[in-house]
Amino acid sequence: MVGFGPAEAPPSAVVKFVGAGTAACIADLLTFPLDTAKVRLQIQGEGKGAGASAVKYRGMFGTITTMVRTEGPRSLYSGLVAGLQRQMSFASVRIGLYDSVKQFYTRGSDCIGVGTRLLAGCTTGAMAVALAQPTDVVKVRFQAQARSPGESRRYCSTIDAYKTIAKEEGVHGLWKGTAPNIARNAIVNCTELVTYDLIKDTLLKSTPLTDNLPCHFVSAFGAGLCTTVIASPVDVVKTRYMNSSPGQYGGVLNCAASMLTKEGPRSFYKGFLPSFLRLGSWNVVMFVTYEQLKRAMMAANHKSTN
């Protein structure tokens, strides 16, 4: 991503890789309850009609309040371990390698068009899903399980979840929903990274803002809003399909068709507000932290070589 002048060497691929994974973990720690609320709202009404009897959660804050009251505060962080595992592998690839892949497609040229940015975003998004899909499946399963105090857990631990899914559904069960996840993350990655890139470029060229915190904040917030609007339908289908029991849906398209016929078009935007609040805040924390980590790691590396 832009922001380093000709006199300042850009960060290495290793710095970006480690920085992106670390920043994403910090962002997840701060926004995980919002992500859990989003998942609960997305699966609400699954396999039922859209009537009032199917409604347990109402709105983001209502969902969080209900979960704390019925399951305890720890339920908001159910699946956090898998979430952090996901970010260290997933974000490191999709964000940390984005600039390197972008440069690969342009053969090192400084002239980078929107098409190249989109292609790079699709590439790193698909690479990340191929690597981190099992962690995403386990995270969603933990977040989706509603449990009253004293009720037995579906999985005892993160490791148990990996083992149980592989045993009951086969190893391919850990890659369940790979197709919609690739679609979702191609959309998210392209929208998120390309929008951040473009907004940041525009701000640096057309406003008094410099490559610092205010510029990073505005760029990240805009990227979060655009990404939520575009990616929500695929995200809901992905969550539903990952959380489904074996044989519940005939496939991803069947899952989407079932949602449309039973719950209507609005079901594809279930959990939109927590999705936006989570993704918007996640983007702000992640990108701001990522930019600062890159500079700190570069400064430390520069000192060690002098």
PEUR-V231873 format. One record per residue. N is the residue number from 0. PSI is psi in radians with two decimals (NA if undefined). OMEGA is omega in whole degrees, 0 to 359 (999 if undefined). NEAR is the number of other C-alpha atoms within 12 Angstrom. Layout:
N:PSI:OMEGA:NEAR
N:PSI:OMEGA:NEAR
This chain:
0:2.68:188:37
1:2.93:172:34
2:0.04:180:29
3:2.13:184:19
4:2.98:183:13
5:-0.47:181:9
6:-0.15:183:7
7:2.08:182:13
8:2.40:179:16
9:2.74:180:24
10:2.63:180:34
11:2.93:179:21
12:-0.62:179:25
13:-0.76:178:22
14:-0.77:179:31
15:-0.72:181:36
16:-0.90:181:33
17:-0.73:181:31
18:-0.73:180:37
19:-0.77:179:40
20:-0.74:179:36
21:-0.80:180:37
22:-0.69:180:36
23:-0.65:177:43
24:-0.73:177:34
25:-0.76:179:30
26:-0.69:179:34
27:-0.72:180:37
28:-0.67:184:30
29:-0.44:187:25
30:0.10:186:32
31:-0.71:177:38
32:-0.64:178:37
33:-0.66:179:39
34:-0.72:178:44
35:-0.74:177:42
36:-0.68:178:44
37:-0.80:180:42
38:-0.77:180:47
39:-0.71:179:44
40:-0.61:181:41
41:-0.61:182:45
42:-0.11:180:41
43:2.30:181:37
44:0.05:181:28
45:2.16:178:37
46:0.14:180:23
47:3.10:174:17
48:3.06:183:19
49:0.31:182:24
50:3.08:183:15
51:-0.50:182:13
52:-0.37:182:11
53:-0.11:186:18
54:2.08:175:23
55:-0.61:182:26
56:2.41:179:29
57:1.84:178:25
58:2.93:184:26
59:-0.91:183:31
60:-0.58:175:23
61:-0.68:179:23
62:-0.81:180:34
63:-0.77:180:32
64:-0.78:180:22
65:-0.74:180:26
66:-0.77:180:34
67:-0.71:182:25
68:-0.72:186:18
69:-0.43:185:22
70:-0.18:181:25
71:2.73:183:19
72:-0.54:183:20
73:-0.37:181:23
74:-0.46:180:33
75:-0.37:180:37
76:0.33:176:32
77:2.20:182:40
78:0.13:183:37
79:-0.71:181:34
80:-0.83:178:26
81:-0.60:178:35
82:-0.72:179:39
83:-0.65:175:33
84:-0.71:180:30
85:-0.81:184:34
86:-0.68:181:41
87:-0.58:179:32
88:-0.69:187:35
89:-0.98:184:41
90:-0.59:179:46
91:-0.67:181:37
92:-0.94:189:40
93:-0.56:180:44
94:-0.81:184:52
95:-0.54:181:44
96:-0.01:184:38
97:-0.87:181:40
98:-0.69:181:40
99:-0.74:179:31
100:-0.66:177:29
101:-0.77:178:37
102:-0.58:178:23
103:-0.76:181:19
104:-0.49:180:23
105:0.04:181:20
106:0.66:176:14
107:0.04:181:13
108:2.57:177:13
109:-0.19:179:16
110:1.80:184:15
111:2.02:180:26
112:3.00:180:18
113:-0.68:180:20
114:-0.73:179:16
115:-0.71:178:27
116:-0.76:179:34
117:-0.75:180:31
118:-0.74:178:29
119:-0.70:178:36
120:-0.74:177:43
121:-0.73:183:35
122:-0.91:182:33
123:-0.53:177:38
124:-0.78:179:40
125:-0.71:178:34
126:-0.72:182:31
127:-0.74:179:38
128:-0.77:180:38
129:-0.60:181:29
130:-0.75:193:27
131:0.09:184:35
132:-0.79:180:38
133:-0.66:180:37
134:-0.58:179:37
135:-0.73:179:44
136:-0.84:181:39
137:-0.72:179:43
138:-0.83:180:39
139:-0.71:180:44
140:-0.76:179:41
141:-0.76:182:39
142:-0.54:186:43
143:-0.40:186:36
144:1.97:175:30
145:2.24:187:35
146:2.22:176:25
147:2.74:179:18
148:2.31:180:16
149:-0.28:180:10
150:2.48:183:13
151:2.59:180:12
152:2.64:174:22
153:-0.67:177:22
154:2.46:182:24
155:-0.58:182:17
156:3.05:179:20
157:-0.78:179:31
158:-0.72:178:20
159:-0.63:180:18
160:-0.79:177:30
161:-0.82:183:31
162:-0.77:183:20
163:-0.77:179:21
164:-0.78:179:29
165:-0.64:181:20
166:-0.78:185:14
167:-0.56:185:16
168:-0.01:184:19
169:2.83:180:15
170:-0.56:180:17
171:-0.33:177:19
172:-0.49:178:31
173:-0.30:177:32
174:0.39:179:30
175:2.34:179:39
176:0.32:181:39
177:-0.74:182:36
178:-0.94:178:24
179:-0.48:179:33
180:-0.65:176:41
181:-0.76:178:35
182:-0.80:181:32
183:-0.78:184:33
184:-0.43:171:43
185:-0.76:178:37
186:-0.86:182:35
187:-0.84:184:42
188:-0.79:180:45
189:-0.87:182:39
190:-0.83:185:35
191:-0.97:185:44
192:-0.74:181:47
193:-0.75:178:39
194:-0.77:177:34
195:-0.80:179:39
196:-0.86:185:37
197:-0.76:179:31
198:-0.75:180:31
199:-0.76:177:34
200:-0.82:182:27
201:-0.78:180:22
202:-0.71:181:26
203:-0.57:183:24
204:-0.51:190:16
205:-0.06:181:13
206:2.95:178:14
207:-0.14:182:12
208:2.49:175:21
209:3.06:182:22
210:1.29:183:29
211:-2.96:190:24
212:-0.87:181:21
213:-0.71:179:21
214:-0.77:179:32
215:-0.70:181:37
216:-0.88:181:31
217:-0.75:181:33
218:-0.76:182:40
219:-0.70:180:37
220:-0.78:178:33
221:-0.69:178:33
222:-0.69:179:37
223:-0.73:179:40
224:-0.86:181:32
225:-0.72:182:29
226:-0.73:181:37
227:-0.78:181:39
228:-0.77:185:28
229:-0.65:190:29
230:-0.19:186:35
231:-0.82:181:37
232:-0.78:180:33
233:-0.61:180:36
234:-0.73:179:44
235:-0.80:179:42
236:-0.74:179:40
237:-0.81:181:40
238:-0.80:180:43
239:-0.81:185:45
240:-0.70:178:42
241:-0.65:184:43
242:-0.18:186:37
243:2.65:176:28
244:2.75:181:20
245:2.25:178:18
246:-0.07:181:16
247:-0.68:178:17
248:2.58:179:24
249:-0.16:180:16
250:-3.09:182:24
251:-0.79:181:29
252:-0.63:177:19
253:-0.67:177:19
254:-0.81:179:35
255:-0.74:180:30
256:-0.69:178:21
257:-0.73:177:28
258:-0.76:183:35
259:-0.78:184:24
260:-0.63:185:19
261:-0.56:187:22
262:-0.19:177:28
263:2.96:183:18
264:-0.53:183:18
265:-0.33:180:19
266:-0.42:181:32
267:-0.19:177:37
268:0.44:175:31
269:2.41:180:41
270:0.41:184:38
271:-0.80:182:34
272:-0.89:177:30
273:-0.52:177:36
274:-0.79:181:41
275:-0.79:180:33
276:-0.69:180:31
277:-0.88:184:34
278:-0.66:178:41
279:-0.86:180:34
280:-0.65:179:37
281:-0.78:179:40
282:-0.77:181:47
283:-0.88:181:37
284:-0.80:185:35
285:-0.91:184:44
286:-0.71:179:47
287:-0.80:179:33
288:-0.72:181:32
289:-0.80:180:39
290:-0.72:181:40
291:-0.68:178:26
292:-0.72:178:29
293:-0.79:182:34
294:-0.70:180:26
295:-0.74:180:18
296:-0.64:177:27
297:-0.70:180:26
298:-0.75:179:19
299:-0.69:179:15
300:-0.66:179:18
301:-0.70:180:16
302:-0.67:183:10
303:-0.42:181:9
304:-0.15:180:8
305:NA:999:7
